[in-house]
Amino acid sequence: MRTLAASGDTWGISGPAFLLTYVLFAALAIGATIVVRRALTRGPAPQTLLPLTDPMLVALLRGGPTLAVPTAIAALRSRHLVAAVPSGGIVASRPTAEGLGPVEAATLRAVASGRTRPWTILADGNVQAAISAAWFRLERDGLVPSARRRTYYRLAGLAPVPVLLLGIARFVAGVAGGKPVGVLTVLLATLFVVELVFLLVSPPLTTRAGRAAVRQEVRRHEHLRPSYRPAWGAYGSSGAAMGVALFGTASLTAADPAFAVAAGIPSAGATGSPHYSSDSSGSSCSSSSSCASSTLGGSSSSCSSSSSSCSSSSSSCSSSSSSSSSGSSCGG
């Protein structure tokens, strides 16, 4: 096999030598992207994680703002601070109460002000501000990636681009010189697909440490699973809220089905957020929300909600991950 440069070789580099070097560069670029992205979304070491005693933080890690509101409602319901009305929706027995967390307190004020459905509560400015503060706590503790890390995550996906451009330049030069470019074409197509995957995959909304923290809480609170029919009176408001945060709105439906239906909280399991929809006769619009990351300075964060048309809609903050592989061989 000829590996040394000869007269007529594109750029003075033989085809096999270029292909071998190109495969090496591509593998390094792909490997660097994977390593950097894993480092950016690792979070603190699992052995350093402290128990998550705040159900609201667990709810945000588990399902984002759309699960945080039902979690707050469950805590309020267990303390008899909210009740269902026959026509649908919930009402507050009083606008304030002692011993509530920021999100629960903001939710109670929103209900007292006339927001009777989960999606209208989620649109309340005070509720959004309280959720944003809780999200910032998760960022500070390394359980969710900050906006800066999410930006770096996306930028890391561009590492193969220079290698891809080099291959395209070699392809053009090879075609212009009448050289065979079949193997290079396969390598370019493979690298293009890998780069496309890198660009399309969004940064995960939780770090590996955040997911480990949730698994740890699931093990600690197995007794709150809806299938066990836990008595909320025995575990208090924090137990009721933790049950919804860990195992979804199915916990609220199992414990108080009439209230859940009247409140407009559909049952959803542990891996999903509730899908809100307006009642059959109402004209209210459903809303969707998404976890908005903090500013690049890492000083603030927000969980924003946006209105949708008068139809059921939902969204959840989910973690996604990807793995990329490439295979190539040198041709003559």
C-alpha positions as CSV (number, residue, x, y, z in Angstrom):
1,M,0.0,0.0,0.0
2,R,1.4,3.4,-1.0
3,T,1.5,5.8,2.0
4,L,4.2,8.3,1.0
5,A,3.4,11.4,-1.0
6,A,3.9,11.2,-4.7
7,S,3.5,13.6,-7.5
8,G,-0.1,14.4,-8.2
9,D,-1.2,13.6,-4.6
10,T,-3.8,16.1,-3.3
11,W,-2.1,18.6,-1.1
12,G,1.0,16.5,-1.3
13,I,-0.5,13.9,1.0
14,S,-1.4,10.4,-0.2
15,G,-4.9,9.2,0.1
16,P,-4.3,6.4,2.7
17,A,-2.2,8.7,4.8
18,F,-4.9,11.4,4.8
19,L,-7.7,9.0,5.6
20,L,-5.8,7.5,8.5
21,T,-5.1,11.0,9.9
22,Y,-8.7,12.1,9.2
23,V,-10.2,9.1,11.1
24,L,-7.9,9.9,14.0
25,F,-9.0,13.6,14.1
26,A,-12.6,12.7,13.8
27,A,-12.4,10.2,16.7
28,L,-10.6,12.7,18.8
29,A,-13.2,15.4,18.1
30,I,-16.1,13.0,18.9
31,G,-14.4,11.7,22.0
32,A,-13.7,15.2,23.3
33,T,-17.3,16.2,22.8
34,I,-18.6,13.2,24.8
35,V,-16.0,13.7,27.6
36,V,-16.7,17.4,27.9
37,R,-20.5,17.0,27.9
38,R,-20.3,14.3,30.5
39,A,-18.1,16.5,32.7
40,L,-20.5,19.5,32.3
41,T,-23.5,17.4,33.4
42,R,-21.9,15.3,36.1
43,G,-22.6,17.4,39.2
44,P,-21.2,16.7,42.6
45,A,-20.1,13.2,43.6
46,P,-23.0,10.9,44.7
47,Q,-21.4,10.3,48.1
48,T,-21.5,14.0,48.9
49,L,-25.3,14.3,48.2
50,L,-27.4,15.3,51.1
51,P,-31.0,14.1,51.4
52,L,-33.6,16.3,49.6
53,T,-36.0,17.2,52.3
54,D,-37.8,19.8,50.3
55,P,-40.5,18.2,48.2
56,M,-40.5,21.2,45.8
57,L,-36.9,20.6,44.8
58,V,-37.7,16.9,44.2
59,A,-40.7,17.9,42.1
60,L,-38.6,20.3,40.0
61,L,-36.0,17.6,39.4
62,R,-38.7,15.0,38.6
63,G,-41.1,16.9,36.4
64,G,-40.3,20.6,36.4
65,P,-42.9,23.4,37.1
66,T,-45.8,21.4,35.9
67,L,-45.2,18.9,38.7
68,A,-44.3,21.6,41.2
69,V,-47.7,23.1,41.3
70,P,-49.6,19.8,42.0
71,T,-47.0,19.1,44.7
72,A,-47.8,22.5,46.3
73,I,-51.5,21.8,46.0
74,A,-51.1,18.4,47.7
75,A,-49.3,20.1,50.6
76,L,-52.1,22.7,50.9
77,R,-54.8,20.0,50.6
78,S,-53.3,17.9,53.4
79,R,-53.5,21.0,55.7
80,H,-57.1,21.7,54.6
81,L,-56.0,25.1,53.2
82,V,-57.7,24.4,49.8
83,A,-60.9,22.6,48.9
84,A,-62.6,21.6,45.7
85,V,-65.8,23.3,44.4
86,P,-68.6,21.3,42.7
87,S,-68.3,23.4,39.6
88,G,-64.7,22.6,39.2
89,G,-61.5,24.2,40.5
90,I,-60.2,24.8,44.0
91,V,-60.7,27.6,46.5
92,A,-58.6,28.7,49.5
93,S,-59.9,28.7,53.1
94,R,-57.5,31.6,53.8
95,P,-54.9,33.5,51.8
96,T,-51.9,32.9,54.1
97,A,-50.8,30.3,56.6
98,E,-47.8,29.6,58.8
99,G,-45.1,27.1,58.0
100,L,-45.5,27.0,54.3
101,G,-42.6,27.0,51.8
102,P,-42.2,29.8,49.3
103,V,-43.9,27.9,46.4
104,E,-46.7,26.6,48.6
105,A,-47.3,30.1,50.0
106,A,-47.3,31.6,46.6
107,T,-49.7,28.9,45.3
108,L,-52.1,29.6,48.2
109,R,-52.1,33.3,47.5
110,A,-52.7,32.6,43.8
111,V,-55.7,30.4,44.7
112,A,-57.0,33.0,47.1
113,S,-56.8,35.6,44.3
114,G,-59.0,33.5,42.0
115,R,-56.7,31.2,40.1
116,T,-58.5,27.9,40.6
117,R,-56.8,25.6,38.1
118,P,-53.2,24.3,38.0
119,W,-52.4,26.0,34.7
120,T,-53.7,29.4,35.9
121,I,-51.7,29.0,39.1
122,L,-48.6,28.2,37.1
123,A,-49.1,31.4,35.2
124,D,-49.1,33.5,38.4
125,G,-46.1,35.8,38.6
126,N,-45.5,35.1,42.3
127,V,-45.6,31.4,41.8
128,Q,-43.1,31.6,38.9
129,A,-40.8,33.7,41.0
130,A,-40.9,31.2,43.9
131,I,-40.2,28.3,41.4
132,S,-37.3,30.3,39.9
133,A,-35.8,30.7,43.4
134,A,-36.1,26.9,44.0
135,W,-34.6,26.2,40.6
136,F,-31.6,28.5,41.4
137,R,-31.1,26.4,44.6
138,L,-30.8,23.3,42.4
139,E,-28.3,25.0,40.2
140,R,-26.3,26.1,43.2
141,D,-26.1,22.6,44.5
142,G,-25.1,21.2,41.1
143,L,-28.3,19.1,40.7
144,V,-29.3,20.9,37.4
145,P,-26.8,22.5,35.0
146,S,-26.6,26.2,35.0
147,A,-27.2,28.3,31.9
148,R,-23.5,28.7,31.4
149,R,-22.9,25.0,31.5
150,R,-25.8,24.4,29.1
151,T,-24.2,26.9,26.7
152,Y,-20.9,25.1,27.0
153,Y,-22.7,21.8,26.4
154,R,-24.0,23.1,23.1
155,L,-20.7,24.6,22.1
156,A,-18.9,21.3,22.8
157,G,-21.0,19.7,20.1
158,L,-19.3,21.9,17.5
159,A,-15.9,20.2,18.1
160,P,-16.3,17.9,15.0
161,V,-17.1,20.9,12.7
162,P,-13.5,21.8,11.8
163,V,-12.8,18.2,11.0
164,L,-15.9,18.1,8.9
165,L,-14.8,21.2,7.0
166,L,-11.4,19.8,6.5
167,G,-12.9,16.7,4.9
168,I,-15.1,18.7,2.7
169,A,-12.1,20.7,1.4
170,R,-10.2,17.5,0.7
171,F,-13.3,16.1,-1.0
172,V,-13.6,19.2,-3.3
173,A,-9.8,19.1,-4.0
174,G,-9.9,15.4,-4.8
175,V,-12.8,15.7,-7.1
176,A,-11.2,18.6,-8.9
177,G,-8.0,16.5,-9.3
178,G,-9.8,13.4,-10.5
179,K,-8.9,11.4,-7.4
180,P,-11.1,8.6,-5.9
181,V,-13.1,10.0,-3.0
182,G,-15.3,7.0,-2.2
183,V,-14.0,6.2,1.3
184,L,-13.8,9.9,2.2
185,T,-17.4,10.3,1.2
186,V,-18.4,7.6,3.6
187,L,-16.4,9.2,6.4
188,L,-17.9,12.6,5.7
189,A,-21.4,11.2,5.7
190,T,-20.8,9.4,9.0
191,L,-19.3,12.5,10.7
192,F,-22.1,14.6,9.4
193,V,-24.7,12.4,11.0
194,V,-22.8,12.4,14.3
195,E,-22.5,16.2,14.2
196,L,-26.2,16.4,13.5
197,V,-27.0,14.3,16.5
198,F,-24.7,16.5,18.7
199,L,-26.6,19.6,17.4
200,L,-30.1,18.2,17.8
201,V,-29.7,16.8,21.3
202,S,-30.6,19.4,24.0
203,P,-28.6,19.6,27.3
204,P,-30.2,17.5,30.0
205,L,-32.2,19.5,32.5
206,T,-30.8,17.6,35.4
207,T,-27.2,16.5,36.1
208,R,-26.3,12.9,36.9
209,A,-26.1,14.0,40.6
210,G,-29.6,15.3,40.4
211,R,-30.9,12.0,39.0
212,A,-29.0,10.1,41.7
213,A,-30.5,12.4,44.4
214,V,-34.0,11.6,43.1
215,R,-33.3,7.8,43.1
216,Q,-32.0,8.2,46.6
217,E,-35.3,9.8,47.7
218,V,-37.4,7.2,45.9
219,R,-35.6,4.5,48.0
220,R,-36.2,6.5,51.2
221,H,-39.9,7.1,50.5
222,E,-41.0,3.8,49.0
223,H,-43.8,3.8,51.6
224,L,-45.4,6.7,49.8
225,R,-46.0,4.9,46.5
226,P,-49.7,5.2,45.4
227,S,-50.0,1.4,45.2
228,Y,-49.4,1.3,49.0
229,R,-52.3,3.7,49.6
230,P,-50.5,5.7,52.2
231,A,-52.5,7.7,54.7
232,W,-51.7,11.3,54.2
233,G,-52.8,12.1,57.8
234,A,-50.1,9.9,59.1
235,Y,-47.3,11.5,57.1
236,G,-48.4,15.2,57.2
237,S,-48.2,17.8,54.5
238,S,-44.6,17.1,53.7
239,G,-45.3,13.4,53.2
240,A,-48.3,14.3,50.9
241,A,-46.1,16.7,48.9
242,M,-43.2,14.2,48.7
243,G,-45.5,11.5,47.4
244,V,-46.6,13.7,44.5
245,A,-43.1,14.9,43.9
246,L,-41.6,11.4,43.6
247,F,-44.5,9.4,42.2
248,G,-46.5,11.9,40.2
249,T,-50.0,13.1,40.5
250,A,-51.2,9.5,40.7
251,S,-50.4,9.9,44.4
252,L,-52.9,12.7,44.7
253,T,-55.5,10.8,42.6
254,A,-55.1,7.7,44.8
255,A,-55.4,9.6,48.1
256,D,-58.2,12.0,47.1
257,P,-59.7,11.2,43.7
258,A,-62.7,13.5,44.0
259,F,-60.5,16.5,44.8
260,A,-58.0,15.7,42.0
261,V,-60.7,15.5,39.4
262,A,-62.4,18.7,40.6
263,A,-59.0,20.5,40.7
264,G,-58.3,19.5,37.1
265,I,-55.2,17.5,38.0
266,P,-55.0,14.4,35.8
267,S,-53.2,11.3,37.0
268,A,-49.7,10.9,35.8
269,G,-47.1,8.4,36.9
270,A,-43.7,8.9,38.4
271,T,-41.9,9.4,35.1
272,G,-44.3,12.0,33.6
273,S,-45.7,15.4,34.4
274,P,-49.4,16.0,34.4
275,H,-51.1,17.0,31.2
276,Y,-53.5,19.8,32.0
277,S,-56.6,20.4,30.0
278,S,-59.6,22.6,30.4
279,D,-63.0,21.2,31.3
280,S,-65.5,20.4,28.6
281,S,-67.7,23.5,29.1
282,G,-65.1,26.1,30.0
283,S,-63.3,28.5,27.8
284,S,-60.1,28.8,29.8
285,C,-56.9,28.1,28.0
286,S,-54.4,25.6,29.1
287,S,-50.8,26.5,29.4
288,S,-47.4,24.9,29.1
289,S,-44.3,25.7,31.0
290,S,-40.7,25.0,30.7
291,C,-37.7,25.2,32.9
292,A,-35.8,28.3,31.8
293,S,-32.1,28.2,32.7
294,S,-30.3,31.0,34.5
295,T,-28.5,33.9,32.9
296,L,-25.0,33.3,31.6
297,G,-23.7,34.9,34.7
298,G,-25.4,32.2,36.7
299,S,-27.0,34.7,39.0
300,S,-30.6,34.0,38.4
301,S,-33.0,31.5,36.9
302,S,-36.6,31.4,35.9
303,C,-39.2,28.9,35.1
304,S,-41.5,30.6,32.6
305,S,-44.9,29.6,31.3
306,S,-46.4,30.5,28.0
307,S,-50.0,30.5,27.1
308,S,-51.3,28.1,24.4
309,S,-54.5,28.0,22.5
310,C,-57.7,26.9,24.2
311,S,-56.8,23.3,24.1
312,S,-55.0,20.9,26.3
313,S,-51.3,21.2,26.3
314,S,-48.4,20.3,28.6
315,S,-44.7,20.2,28.9
316,S,-42.2,18.7,31.2
317,C,-38.5,19.3,31.9
318,S,-36.9,16.1,31.0
319,S,-33.6,14.9,30.8
320,S,-32.3,13.6,27.6
321,S,-29.0,12.0,26.8
322,S,-27.2,10.7,23.7
323,S,-24.4,8.6,22.7
324,S,-22.5,8.7,19.5
325,S,-20.2,6.3,17.8
326,S,-18.4,6.2,14.6
327,G,-16.7,3.5,12.6
328,S,-14.5,3.9,9.6
329,S,-11.8,2.2,7.6
330,C,-9.0,3.4,5.4
331,G,-9.4,2.8,1.7
332,G,-6.8,2.7,-1.0
